[in-house]
Amino acid sequence: MASTNFAAQTEEQLTVWERQFWHETINKTEFAMFMGTGPGSMIQKITTLKQGNNGARAVITLINETLSDGVVGDNPLLNNESAMSSDEEVINIDQWRDAHRTTGEMNDMRSLINFRTAARFSLSNIAARVLDELISLTLSGVAYTFKPDGSTRVGSQLPLLEFADDVKVPTANRHYRWDVATGLTAADTSQVAIADTPSWEMLVDLKARAVESFIPPIRTEDGVQIFNVFMCPRGMAKLKKDTDFIAAWREAEKRGAGNPLFKGTRHGGKQGILIDGLNILEYRHVFNTLGTATKWGGGAVDGQRVLLCGAQALGFADIQRAQWREEKIDYQNQHGISIGKKFGLLKPQYFSTHTQTTEDFSVICVDTAI
């Protein structure tokens, strides 16, 4: 039987394995479908480094909207040009690694190539989960010391990542609480009541705030401007029980047996429930309190942090391919396979010419009950 000597493979063959691993990981990442290299993507991938006085850096550039009114008639335009302003946000980069190792040749009942295949599958699952969790926490402004379900990480090194300290809490004008009686109000999780569940009324008000706040929309392939809205599964379940939302959903879709109300929806894909320029998606990694005893509303209410995201909501530095490594240890008796990836995440902020304060560039958070 032919065997594969992984250590003797050429650099080209190693590159194929590494690219296949990262491609498999990205395909499994729930947020991957919202990534793109252009500024019109919700998650902008930075794949090149910018050289400067501070060395090589991953930089995301944000263009501020000018408030100039221009000139009229024959008034001189020379020396009255409007100045464009932009912000550059530096994305810190760090390395993440994980590995699998066999217990030994006597207990390894599979061939080495099968171990590699199983290791790639397992490690790509781990990498996808970690990336999804970090993206959700970064957008939500929640420290990496927590998991998306609100529980505290134990023995995790994720809080030690170079970009962990760059996680920023939502700015005041980008963070709200949903109150069923008064609508969107100032964020305060201690005031969330059990009745403050997501509704169609909340979504209508949220979109209005996004437009008023100059959140840059995402433009679809057919030219439609939308915002992506992410909710946890229980939050989505509450929304689907809202009679106004059901009516809007029903009217927005085609009639007959093909209506998603009867056939199910496309959750998990790039298009969720698309209504009135809002692409509403169900994601398990949306921050919530289900995994912790520390609830909202004075300790009695489970909640979620709804995310409305426009273009350039997140910067993702993806500079180098994944590094796949194998070694034999314990006098060649055990086989170990590791994967490493250098990347960075940042929720960009900018100085808003409209509010005259620093704001999250393209994310609005809303805390609701579930």
Sequence and secondary structure as in RCSB ss.txt:
>XXXX:A:sequence
MASTNFAAQTEEQLTVWERQFWHETINKTEFAMFMGTGPGSMIQKITTLKQGNNGARAVITLINETLSDGVVGDN
PLLNNESAMSSDEEVINIDQWRDAHRTTGEMNDMRSLINFRTAARFSLSNIAARVLDELISLTLSGVAYTFKPDG
STRVGSQLPLLEFADDVKVPTANRHYRWDVATGLTAADTSQVAIADTPSWEMLVDLKARAVESFIPPIRTEDGVQ
IFNVFMCPRGMAKLKKDTDFIAAWREAEKRGAGNPLFKGTRHGGKQGILIDGLNILEYRHVFNTLGTATKWGGGA
VDGQRVLLCGAQALGFADIQRAQWREEKIDYQNQHGISIGKKFGLLKPQYFSTHTQTTEDFSVICVDTAI
>XXXX:A:secstr
     GGG  HHHHHHHHHHHHHHHHHH GGGGGEESSTTSSEEEE S EEETTEEEEEEEEE         TT 
  TT      EEEEEE  EEEEEEEE S TTT  S HHHHHHHHHHHHHHHHHHHHHHHHHHHHHT  TTB TTS
 B SS SGGGSTTGGG     GGGEEEEETTTEEEE  GGG  TT    HHHHHHHHHHHHHTT   EE TTS E
EEEEEE HHHHHHHHT HHHHHHHHHHS SSTTSHHHH   TTSS  EEETTEEEEE TTS BSTT S  BTTTT
B EEEEEEE TTSEEEEE S  EEEEEEETTTTEEEEEEEEEEEEE  EEE TTTSSEEESSEEEEEEE 
